[in-house]
Amino acid sequence: MRLSPALLPAAIVLVAANVTTQPVLAAPKAAVPRQDSTFIRNAPLPKWIAPLSAVPPAVQTGPVVLRLMETQAWAGPKPVVLVNRAVQVNDKSKLGEIGQYSLPYRPAYEKLSLHRVAILRGDTVLDRTATVNIRLLEQETSVATGFYMGVTSAQLLLDDVRVGDTLQIVYSTEGANPVFGSTWTDDYQWDRHIPQETRKLLVSHPAATPLHWREVSDAYPPGLAPVLERIGNIERLRFEGQALAPFSLDEGVPNDVVRTRMLQFSEYGSWQQVAQWANALFAPPLPASTARPAAKKPEAPSELVTLAQRFAGGANDTERASAALRWVQDEIRYFSVALGENSHRPQVPGEVLRRRFGDCKDKSVLLIALLAQMGIKAEPVLVNAQLPTYPRKSIAAPTVFDHAIVRVHLDGKTYFVDPTRVGEKALIPLLTTAVPGAAGLVVAPDTTDLIALPEEVVDQPVIERLESFVLDELDGDARLKVRISYRGNLAAPVRAALNGSSQTDLAKNVLADFDKLYPGAELVEGPTLEDSADGTTFSVLSGLRLPKPILQQNSLYVMRFDSKVLNGLLRIPGSLTRTLPLQMPMGRFQTRYRMQVQWPQRVKMMFSEGAVDIDNPFFDARQEFSWRGNELDYTIDYATKRAQVPAAEVPQLGAAVKNPALQSFGEGNVHFHEAFAINVGAEQLTVQDAIAMRNKTILASLGEAIKERSRSPMTAEVLGLKCAAVRHLVTAGDGGSGTLRYLPQMIADVAQQKGFDKERDLCLGQVYFSQLDYARALETFAKTDVKEDDAALLKQAWARMSLGNTAAAAGDSGRYAKAKLKQGKLLPSEAIQVALVFQHAHQPLPPDLQAYVDAVPDGAWPRPVLDYLAGKISQQALLGVAREFGPVKREMALNEAWFAIGSNLRAQGKAAEAIGALNYVADHGLRGFESTLLARSELALLTGTAAAAK
């Protein structure tokens, strides 16, 4: 039964009275402006409202204080919302808050009534209701972004407002969007970003119609409770609050977080009822004569049938559905004419096809209709794109959704796609889920509750930057190839944006990344835009010339770089004390920077490797570099572990961001000593010759250092230098210096040192290990109590394994790996040795080490060896990777690969195959490489001969 306000009980009829206690100064009447039928100035107050509250004094301070915020709502037929607001301005910079006031409404179904406008100045009331300058303006601020909402704004321009004035305005809006029918729902914000002296909310509704309400907030504990009043056949809920402080303005609050208190009201009793409402809107209209049989495909205009036939040639439903999705995304432009019912009721597919434009719901119904023509099941799904999880927190109501997507059924699986996206190229199963993690409502007759959309899976870099430098001379120009790739939810928008850019703009963007770091940088190739074969990756490729990027500083050659990996990703608010969670920039995110440098042939870095891993509860920032011969491969990976950080943990995040080691992840340099740049006959030198020359230089340097420091009493430093010289001779030979004959005397000299027993025994243990005398090495290590992060512990583990005690070997290597992982300094080459020990012990890798192996897919050499040992790539694939390198690095990489293959085969009991692999290392092994030494040890164990180890 519909109730007219005229039939409301007399008890709630407002007695005519002033709404303030101050004396009123009537303003002179102004010329009556043109009136609109949907807008009434100086309208009488509705009779159904309760007496309006008087404006309280302002006790709280601030530039702007809301002295009164009173809202009264009639939830019956022809809903009305009345607002009684009093705003005081205490700072001249804020006078615009009351000098220009806007009252938006939708004339298509709403009527705006202005009841009162007054300036409260001290004890004086200046009534401006009749004189305030009002203009009705269409307020379509979103047309440029594809929305036409049919909003009009009553713009109030008040004369003579001063600091300390209070604007009191009373207005009401009558009517509701007809798309909701007679079922009412609304919500009201309780808190504001400015202080409030008095906040009131009164909701009146027919007692015969149940009204559900809920308080929603992530920032406040529940506590708002109404006073229930029953007046005849009307029920009223009254909420009141005094002296409300502003809500938190913490920076970086996630969109899903409700930072205020929201009071929601709805006549819908369940999500099932909301789904029934939505199903009536989205269901295709039935013919006027008879209902359509359920088993028959929906009738469609011929244009729709013809269009669907274009996609029928796909090899399977996945290809056909993907083609239809791409067509709707790219050929139907996005534009929303959300007037009246069209805010929620979609246009029929034939009309969308004719117009060639539509919004989310229009494009969704068109896609669903096309799929239906091909026998593919799909349904609309309502979601909140801005606040994905909000519907789960909310009371059942259709107004909590702002977006429509499509659920598609393919091969027994369901996928969620967004027809409003543009530029997606991949098949549907390879696309990222539309609105991941959202609470959605499937528009279908059997829907009874919300569903949870799949969470976003970020298992590869979303942005990957590869820079490949080639230098023919250290003092010459460099050639640079750049590939920037975008994946996941970034691929489509970047593809759409860059495909719409001019070549000039693309070139400017590329050069902007390099011209400051390398002045005079010149673009010589591209930029070229490229899609991967499966459409999941979009890349920008460019080629540049860099004028003389190598600097010589004293005895070092230096080249600068800028990874840009962490740009904007570690923004932390200035204040770490907060009440609400913090959104990690980019949310769940991975990015990678990889730099490959091919130095001139005369650069002969034999072996260099490094790693830094900054791992904490919030993110993992990892860098690894590998340098073999004249090829450098340097990788930086950054991955967040969560999208949001609880307020209590933000200080911990702040401390993690200040880690000094993070500085090396941004702009930095790579450098090497000039001793590694061989000037004479470098191109003709074999790898072994280059190693011999390097060894000679190192031994000469060590000899000079020992001679200089030996003039003073023995120190740990001198002992360390002697130890280094001995170990270098044992592992690498004499380097052509003829000093190998002095090795026994040098070992004896170290063994006789007193006062530095631990250092001496560590040195001797490693020397014996290098001589493959494992029993003696273990005996010597036992005297030193080797620390868990000392590389000697890894050698001790290998010695135990070689002597048959594989369980103890696994224990030692596991403790070493754990200690180095904790420090973030475990090297891939060390992880290879640890993995081999565990294979020989027939034990699985510890979880933390397995995580390390999995952490860097497609990593720099020697990471592919770890992938091989983990069973991710085959032996042939591993050798294929090694053979792709330049001649020097190729020989080194093959040396390492064949050692790992041989040891792995031995662990599997395949002795003959293992001997074949290890013989390659014995025949071609490089002096000074640990893999060469260990391969000879493995051969000795397999053949039972000492000769193989020499």
URMOFEN-V347583 format. One record per helix or strand of 3 or more residues. SS is the DSSP state (H for helix, E for strand). FROM is the first residue (numbers start at 1). TO is the last residue. Records with the same first field share a line. If there is no record, write none. Layout:
# URMOFEN-V347583
SS = FROM-TO  FROM-TO
This chain:
# URMOFEN-V347583
H = 5-7  10-12  92-94  96-99  143-145  178-180  271-282  302-311  317-331  340-343  349-355  360-373  390-393  398-400  428-430  488-499  503-512  647-657  660-665  674-676  682-684  687-709  716-732  740-751  757-770  774-781  791-802  806-823  828-840  847-855  863-869  875-883  887-907  911-924  930-943  947-949
E = 23-26  39-41  64-74  80-89  100-105  111-121  124-127  133-138  152-157  166-174  185-189  195-206  212-216  227-231  234-244  262-266  378-383  403-410  413-417  439-442  463-471  478-486  522-531  538-546  550-553  556-562  590-598  605-615  619-629  631-640  667-673
